[in-house]
Amino acid sequence: KAGVTQTPRYLIKTRGQQVTLSCSPISGHRSVSWYQQTPGQGLQFLFEYFSETQRNKGNFPGRFSGRQFSNSRSEMNVSTLELGDSALYLCASSLDTGLADTQYFGPGTRLTVL
Amino acid sequence: QKEVEQDPGPLSVPEGAIVSLNCTYSNSAFQYFMWYRQYSRKGPELLMYTYSSGNKEDGRFTAQVDKSSKYISLFIRDSQPSDSATYLCAMSKGGYGGSQGNLIFGKGTKLSVKP
């Protein structure tokens, strides 16, 4: 079974631009979570989507948004990019059977903001 | 105080050594505890998953959870150079439809196993 895939793998943008990252979960997985990883802050939870609805949200500004499609694929968008948004953005999917399911991570999208 | 504390290392050990990695946490609502391994330029890979207190063993890896002390550990026996990676602890409150998708991570410990 194919793992979690994320596109693009690398991205370079300039301040003020916006960016959209894509995540395809493992087949059959219904929950998708997004995380930001930086050397200073480590892995931080951005938001989680289930059945096209945002179920949980971390402590990030409104410039960070996401959505989930009916096939469980998800996108996240960052508007008005800042230098501090440079990070590895990770997507994780899980079955969501009703308990704390195992989350499987993709390889991430490395975003550099110049 | 951060919810999850983890010594970032780096930790360097000779091949064959027993490695002990630890995390402490402050939120008593955490019920699910995980250890992930992350190689350079890769996404985290789940190693161990434990519910509540107790021990769990999988090959060379043993995870321990002590909820009374809010302390979790990962032991690696007979460490190999291929174990060189960053190890991240993670925890969740769990619960259906609740915060199960929200993992709280430690900052990770960078481990190097020397041949």
Interface residues (C-beta under 8 A of the other chain):
Chain A: V4 S31 S33 Y35 Q41 G42 L43 Q44 F45 E48 F50 R55 N56 G58 L90 A92 S94 D96 G98 L99 A100 D101 T102 Q103 Y104 F105 G106 P107 G108 R110
Chain B: Q31 Y32 M34 Y36 R41 K42 G43 P44 E45 L46 Y49 Y51 L88 A90 S92 G94 G95 Y96 G97 G98 S99 Q100 G101 N102 L103 I104 F105 G106 K107 G108
